[in-house]
């Protein structure tokens, strides 16, 4: 049985409550829209989302694995730092993860946003089709007949308006896709655990052998970095939030290094 420390217990209860209440009320989508972290150019973006996103989850497996990481690794850190410092650590890692994700998401979408603005100023069949093919290839087959007609009637006002509407919907879909989950904060906890308890042996489910924490956490870091810079098609995981959480977690351990010891 996990020995839950006060701050770990509180974080766990808040996450379970925020997940369960909307499920019972049938308002999960509404909660996600309000509390999830949107792109900074989205009309749905609010500053508080950098904080609230870490308490919202997209499904049972999502919250299960995040909370499992919290209750496995969090209590040992809290026992070393104390409840207040661990809570501060957890929240800073979550905030840092959200902010780094926002920065990367902004940079990543800059070319598409620029292309969209150029399209609005000069909506031709070629420009509209190029926008869809470059940034939303999956939607191109659905719009094939429309673009064929638009190529034949490039000056048609109704078709120009429809092209703008299609592209606006695709652009809004990108801007309004919220990022949710405690993963960034949990990756911060993993980073701190690996730095403070590097030689603690962890028993994995697969393979069922004990492996030192520094190697397990190192693998998680490599996976996060690889996923961030080499995302697979259709990948919906916020890898940069994971990276951000680990970076802020490691930085806090370094800042607090005067109190730092290695625990085995």
C-alpha positions as CSV (number, residue, x, y, z in Angstrom):
1,X,0.0,0.0,0.0
2,X,1.3,3.5,-0.9
3,X,2.3,5.7,2.0
4,X,0.7,9.0,1.0
5,X,2.2,12.1,2.3
6,X,0.0,15.2,2.9
7,X,0.7,17.2,-0.3
8,X,0.7,14.1,-2.5
9,X,-2.7,13.2,-1.0
10,X,-4.1,16.7,-1.6
11,X,-2.8,16.8,-5.2
12,X,-4.3,13.3,-5.8
13,X,-7.7,14.2,-4.4
14,X,-7.9,17.4,-6.4
15,X,-7.1,15.6,-9.6
16,X,-9.6,12.8,-8.9
17,X,-12.3,15.4,-8.0
18,X,-11.7,17.5,-11.1
19,X,-11.8,14.4,-13.2
20,X,-14.8,12.7,-11.5
21,X,-17.2,15.7,-11.0
22,X,-17.5,16.6,-14.8
23,X,-17.9,12.9,-15.6
24,X,-20.9,12.7,-13.2
25,X,-22.3,16.0,-14.4
26,X,-21.8,15.2,-18.1
27,X,-19.8,18.4,-18.5
28,X,-16.3,17.0,-19.2
29,X,-16.0,18.8,-22.6
30,X,-16.9,22.1,-21.0
31,X,-14.4,21.7,-18.2
32,X,-11.7,20.8,-20.7
33,X,-12.5,23.9,-22.8
34,X,-12.3,26.2,-19.8
35,X,-9.4,24.7,-17.8
36,X,-7.3,23.1,-20.6
37,X,-4.3,25.1,-22.0
38,X,-5.0,26.7,-25.4
39,X,-2.7,28.3,-27.9
40,X,-2.0,31.9,-26.9
41,X,-3.6,33.2,-30.1
42,X,-6.8,31.3,-29.5
43,X,-9.8,33.3,-28.3
44,X,-10.2,30.5,-25.7
45,X,-6.8,31.1,-24.1
46,X,-6.8,32.4,-20.5
47,X,-3.7,33.0,-18.3
48,X,-5.1,30.8,-15.6
49,X,-4.9,27.8,-18.0
50,X,-1.1,27.6,-17.4
51,X,-2.1,26.5,-13.9
52,X,-5.4,24.7,-14.3
53,X,-4.4,22.4,-17.2
54,X,-2.4,20.2,-14.8
55,X,-5.6,19.2,-13.0
56,X,-7.6,18.2,-16.0
57,X,-7.3,14.8,-17.8
58,X,-8.7,13.4,-21.0
59,X,-9.6,10.0,-19.8
60,X,-9.3,7.3,-17.2
61,X,-5.9,5.9,-18.4
62,X,-4.5,9.4,-18.6
63,X,-5.2,10.3,-15.0
64,X,-4.4,6.7,-13.8
65,X,-0.8,6.7,-15.1
66,X,-0.2,10.3,-14.0
67,X,-1.5,9.7,-10.5
68,X,0.4,6.4,-10.3
69,X,3.6,8.3,-11.0
70,X,2.7,10.9,-8.3
71,X,2.0,8.3,-5.5
72,X,5.1,6.2,-6.4
73,X,7.7,8.9,-6.6
74,X,6.1,11.9,-4.8
75,X,6.1,10.7,-1.2
76,X,9.9,10.2,-1.0
77,X,10.5,13.7,-2.3
78,X,8.0,15.2,0.1
79,X,9.6,13.3,3.0
80,X,12.9,15.0,2.1
81,X,11.7,18.5,1.3
82,X,8.6,18.8,3.5
83,X,5.0,19.3,2.4
84,X,5.2,23.0,1.5
85,X,8.3,22.8,-0.6
86,X,7.1,19.7,-2.4
87,X,3.8,21.5,-3.3
88,X,5.7,24.5,-4.5
89,X,8.0,22.2,-6.6
90,X,5.0,20.4,-8.1
91,X,3.2,23.6,-9.1
92,X,6.3,25.2,-10.5
93,X,7.0,22.2,-12.6
94,X,3.4,22.1,-13.9
95,X,3.5,25.9,-14.7
96,X,6.9,25.6,-16.3
97,X,5.7,22.7,-18.5
98,X,2.7,24.6,-19.6
99,X,4.7,27.8,-20.4
100,X,7.4,25.9,-22.4
101,X,4.6,24.0,-24.3
102,X,3.0,27.4,-25.1
103,X,6.2,28.8,-26.4
104,X,6.9,25.8,-28.6
105,X,3.3,25.6,-29.8
106,X,3.4,29.3,-30.7
107,X,6.7,28.9,-32.7
108,X,5.5,25.7,-34.3
109,X,2.2,27.2,-35.5
110,X,3.8,30.6,-36.7
111,X,4.2,29.5,-40.3
112,X,0.6,28.2,-40.5
113,X,-0.8,31.3,-38.9
114,X,1.2,33.5,-41.3
115,X,0.0,31.4,-44.3
116,X,-3.6,31.7,-43.1
117,X,-3.3,35.5,-42.8
118,X,-1.9,35.7,-46.3
119,X,-4.7,33.5,-47.6
120,X,-7.3,35.9,-46.1
121,X,-5.7,38.8,-48.0
122,X,-5.5,37.0,-51.3
123,X,-7.8,33.9,-51.5
124,X,-7.0,32.1,-54.8
125,X,-7.6,28.4,-55.5
126,X,-3.9,27.7,-55.5
127,X,-3.2,29.5,-52.2
128,X,-6.1,27.9,-50.5
129,X,-5.3,24.4,-51.7
130,X,-1.6,24.8,-50.9
131,X,-2.6,25.8,-47.3
132,X,-4.7,22.7,-46.9
133,X,-2.1,20.3,-48.5
134,X,0.8,21.7,-46.4
135,X,-0.9,21.9,-43.0
136,X,-3.9,19.7,-43.1
137,X,-3.2,17.0,-45.7
138,X,-5.7,14.7,-44.1
139,X,-8.5,17.1,-45.0
140,X,-7.5,17.5,-48.6
141,X,-9.4,14.4,-49.9
142,X,-12.6,15.7,-48.3
143,X,-12.2,19.0,-50.2
144,X,-11.1,17.6,-53.5
145,X,-14.3,18.3,-55.3
146,X,-14.5,21.8,-53.9
147,X,-11.0,22.7,-55.0
148,X,-11.8,21.3,-58.5
149,X,-14.8,23.6,-58.8
150,X,-12.8,26.5,-57.3
151,X,-10.1,26.1,-59.9
152,X,-12.7,26.4,-62.6
153,X,-14.3,29.4,-61.1
154,X,-11.5,31.4,-59.2
155,X,-13.5,34.7,-59.2
156,X,-16.7,33.2,-57.8
157,X,-17.5,35.2,-54.6
158,X,-19.4,32.3,-52.9
159,X,-16.5,29.9,-53.6
160,X,-14.0,32.4,-52.2
161,X,-16.1,32.8,-49.1
162,X,-16.3,29.0,-48.7
163,X,-12.6,28.6,-49.1
164,X,-12.0,31.1,-46.4
165,X,-14.5,29.4,-44.2
166,X,-12.9,26.0,-44.7
167,X,-9.4,27.3,-43.9
168,X,-10.7,29.2,-40.9
169,X,-12.2,26.0,-39.5
170,X,-8.9,24.2,-39.9
171,X,-7.0,27.0,-38.4
172,X,-9.3,27.2,-35.4
173,X,-9.1,23.5,-34.9
174,X,-5.4,23.9,-34.4
175,X,-5.6,27.0,-32.2
176,X,-8.5,25.7,-30.0
177,X,-7.0,22.2,-29.3
178,X,-6.4,22.2,-25.5
179,X,-3.5,20.6,-23.8
180,X,-4.4,18.9,-20.5
181,X,-2.9,16.7,-17.9
182,X,-0.5,16.5,-15.0
183,X,2.3,14.9,-17.1
184,X,4.5,18.0,-17.0
185,X,4.5,18.2,-13.2
186,X,4.9,14.4,-13.0
187,X,7.9,14.5,-15.3
188,X,9.4,17.1,-12.9
189,X,8.9,14.7,-10.0
190,X,10.6,12.0,-12.0
191,X,13.6,14.3,-12.8
192,X,14.0,15.2,-9.1
193,X,13.7,11.6,-8.0
194,X,16.3,10.5,-10.5
195,X,18.7,13.3,-9.2
196,X,18.1,12.7,-5.5
197,X,17.7,9.0,-5.5
198,X,19.9,7.9,-8.4
199,X,20.8,4.5,-7.1
200,X,17.4,3.5,-5.7
201,X,16.4,0.3,-7.4
202,X,13.0,0.2,-9.1
203,X,11.2,-3.0,-9.9
204,X,9.7,-2.7,-13.3
205,X,6.7,-4.7,-14.6
206,X,8.6,-5.4,-17.9
207,X,11.2,-6.5,-17.7
208,X,10.6,-7.8,-14.1
209,X,14.1,-6.9,-12.9
210,X,15.4,-4.1,-10.5
211,X,16.9,-1.1,-12.3
212,X,18.4,1.9,-10.8
213,X,16.3,5.0,-10.8
214,X,18.9,7.1,-12.8
215,X,18.6,4.7,-15.7
216,X,14.8,4.5,-15.7
217,X,14.4,8.3,-15.4
218,X,17.1,8.7,-18.1
219,X,15.1,6.6,-20.5
220,X,12.0,8.7,-19.8
221,X,14.0,11.8,-20.6
222,X,15.3,10.4,-23.9
223,X,11.8,9.4,-24.9
224,X,10.4,12.8,-24.0
225,X,13.1,14.6,-26.1
226,X,12.8,12.2,-29.0
227,X,9.0,12.6,-29.1
228,X,9.4,16.4,-28.9
229,X,11.7,16.8,-31.9
230,X,10.5,13.7,-33.9
231,X,6.7,13.5,-33.4
232,X,5.0,10.8,-35.3
233,X,2.0,11.6,-37.6
234,X,-1.1,12.0,-35.5
235,X,0.8,12.2,-32.2
236,X,-1.4,14.0,-29.7
237,X,1.1,13.8,-26.8
238,X,2.4,17.1,-25.5
239,X,6.0,16.0,-25.4
240,X,7.3,19.6,-24.8
241,X,5.3,19.7,-21.7
242,X,7.1,16.6,-20.5
243,X,10.4,18.2,-21.4
244,X,9.4,21.4,-19.7
245,X,8.5,19.6,-16.5
246,X,11.8,17.7,-16.4
247,X,13.8,20.9,-17.1
248,X,12.1,22.9,-14.4
249,X,12.3,19.9,-12.0
250,X,16.1,19.6,-12.6
251,X,16.5,23.4,-12.2
252,X,14.7,23.5,-8.9
253,X,16.9,20.7,-7.6
254,X,19.9,22.6,-8.7
255,X,18.6,25.9,-7.1
256,X,18.0,24.0,-3.9
257,X,21.3,22.3,-4.1
258,X,22.5,23.7,-0.7
259,X,19.9,21.3,0.8
260,X,20.7,18.5,-1.6
261,X,22.0,15.1,-0.8
262,X,21.8,11.9,-2.7
263,X,19.6,9.3,-1.1
264,X,20.0,5.6,-2.0
